[in-house]
């Protein structure tokens, strides 16, 4: 199959595909969309979409806080400058509205109807002091449009809904220009269009950085192992080709590089390098034994092709298991990286054999034994045999501790937890959490019950007020926008704007107010009710407290609603983007276990087919549970939480760590095929594959450690923890697997010996 003519055909096919890919390949597209972390099978997503259609997206806003730097905001020059900023932002395309105290008017009810009064007035004598007194005493504005200490004023910039990433970047750039041209001393901003833009900038920087470092690392390893120019250039060409084709498939199918997929190229380079080292090392060893070049090429790819193919399949399965989750970002990472691993294998198989035919043959040498490796592995194997009880006890004890640690890990996640704590974006979001009640949207859907006509009935409003009180007490929201707050504003209006009247009205006060409610709500800048007043919302912001604490609060709220709210009057549902992301975080564990379970099952089937024995299949899988368990123990020791982004680590760790077992078991199968007993075959496998397993583990671990240079938390811990998992897998395969196989020798020798005799095998090297 790998003769010269057939290899030439494969090489030509590969080059034609590369030419077509160059011709059709689109440009790189980077993106970071919060909604890609929603669980698509969550019924709450459908509910939120319907809620959004009735009202608006709950996160299509930018928060802009302006401060003087010293003193409060009640200064005419500062307010003039802030008003100029507001007008400049309002004039921009894709800005729907800007809400702030600067031009806001509040209604006043009198005997002659409704008149409006500016909330903030600073033009006339004494007007600013009166305005300051009204604003600072009014709970409607505190931690809402002005900070409680009066040092910052807030602008809520409502922009175009579902704004595209490019349009969002353009809008934020124009808003930034308006802000930088202002003399205002202190400015803070937070919102989706800012976060997405800064994330993408980081993604582009890290993509270029990791790609460059990964290529350098590949060249260093190739030089260390082979010390030949062509043995460096050929793998680089093949790996670059495979990576380019994988990226082309991603982009042509509409994929984009996000916070997860930006790791794909360095991952593919390192995984591909591992396979290349297996092939080249085997090829060089055959040449050194005196085998002719053509025969060495055929033997290399015939004997190792199946083993490397199986490792590619298992690695791909580890990634593809993420496709069984319902999180679009995880699904895309798993799908495209899993496909990329297979593309990398195909690139090696199509290009490398014919390239070796074209290149000069390495200098033939007499067979020499690398004494350092041989004696080292021999002594290691003897140590393993002499310490059976210690090794069994150690692996079992560490695994039990790890299971306990794994069970103790809580699931938790934050909107921006991929960034380091000192990043400017996180600091700005925390600023709004501390000064303005939060930066994370909180959304509650309201619907009239069966015994009421509208949400604006007094008894229904009392129920809504209960919900609002619970939110302010437990969720620590600084303000609420709801039908109740509109009624409270109306109550203040009929008391001549007295801030103390911003309170839930008595039934008599409500009866006097009711005929004027529709008029009072005509100029409402935010949609709160449907036209028939039968559906509505409570909208607020809350601090980003994490999905774990958020889940506890949501559970308390649901219990409160079930026990304290009259469903006949009011139906209440939690919804919103923050709620959906928190639910995705909390559901990921179950989804990941399902995906890994299927991957384990497929690997077990492969091992079963290879050995035709369920016992051997079980033994092959057992050491690969160790890296996953021990990773959980390490995460517990480091105080790490389980979250959406962390979930990829376990899938990737299993897919790559199982490679060592596949190589070990495939080599064992070849030696058994020559009619050898299991104990002898295990020893020979340890000697012959030990070096390759150690080298590839070092290559892969060092490659993943490159990711620890990242600014993103997920990228850092992906690199660090997967490198640890590879070390754990190496220990399990070289220390524990031989001991697990030893008790099988009587069963194997009696039941299977001779069954595989006469099958193709390799020398007992």
Buried (B, 14 or more C-beta within 10 A) or exposed (E): EBEBEEBBEBBEEBEEBBEEBEEEBEEEBBBBBBBBBBBEEBEBBEBBEEBBEBBBBBBBBBBBBBBBEEEBBBBEEBBEBBBBBBEBBBEBEBBBEBBBBBBBEBBBBEEEEBEEBBBBBBEEEEBBEEBBEBBBEBBBBBBBBBBBEBBBBBBBBBBBEEBEBEBBBBBBEBBBEBBEEBEBEEBBBBBBBBBBBBBBEBBBEBBEBBBEBBBEBBBEBBEEBBEBEBBBBBBBBBBBBBBBBBBBBBBEEEBBBBBBBBBBBBBBBBBBBBBBBBBBBBBBBBBBBEBEBBEBBBBBBEBBBBBBBBBBBBBBBBBBBBBBBBBBBBBBBBBBBBBBBBBBBBBBBBBBBBBBBEBEEBEEEEEEEEEEBEEBBBEBBEEBEEBEEEBBEBBEEBBEBBEEBBEEBBBBBBBBBBBEEEBEBBEBBBBBBEBBBBBBBBBBBBBBBEEBEBBBBEBBBBBBBBBBBBBBEBBBBBBBBBBBBBBBBBBBBBBEBBBEBBEBBEEEBBEBBBEBBEEBBEEEEBBBBBEEBBBBBBBBBBBBBBBBEBBEBBEEBEEBBEEEBBEBBBBBBBBBBBBBBBBBBBBBBEBBEEBBEBBBEBBBEBBBEBBEBEBBBEBBBBBBBBBBBBBBBBBBEEEBBBBBBBBBBBBBBBBBBBBBBBBBBBBBBBBBBBBBBBBBBBBBBBBBBBBBBBBBBBBBBBBBBBBBEBBBBBBBBBBBBBBBBBBBBBBBBBBBBBBBBBEBBEEBBEEBBEEBEEEEBBBBB
